[in-house]
Amino acid sequence: MLAVMYSDGAALRQLTSDDSLRLLATVPIGRIIYTRQALPAVELVNFALEGGDIIIRTDRGGKLAAATRGTIVAFEADVVDMERSSGWSVTAIGPSRAVTDAADIARLQRFGLDSWAPGGREHFIRITPQLLNGRWLGTGHPVFEVGGAA
């Protein structure tokens, strides 16, 4: 079950979960926040959405892959328009897991998700959002419309 987190503030307008996921689908880069050696760690990653899940392609032997197997992580993406002092931010929190099914891996390899990082990236991580917080930032007009509201 997906829950929506709310935040108060005159300059913030809450987004629905559907609108939050639609916005996430418009950008190729986000940040995954996880625990590494008992400390918070943040990595900039390429991602794509599949059925509401966030998919990241990474190195099987890397620190990110090891640190996110079966753990709860946060994921954040945003767009900011500095000229209009507006934009949006979406944060998703949920369990992460390695994709291990051969058919799923083959499908995701054809998915069009390419990592910008050098080297082989044949390991996929799936994050299933359980909490989703989406919001418009600023008091001006949004950069573009979501769900028909401007």
ABEGO torsion letter per residue (X at the ends): XBBBBBBBEAABBBBBAAAAAAAAAABABBBBBBBBGGBBBBBBBBBBBBGGBBBBBBBAABAAAAAABGBBBBBBBBBBBAAAGBEBBBBBBEBBBBBABAAAAAAAAAAGBBBABBEBBABBBBBBBABBBBBBBEABBBABBBGGBX
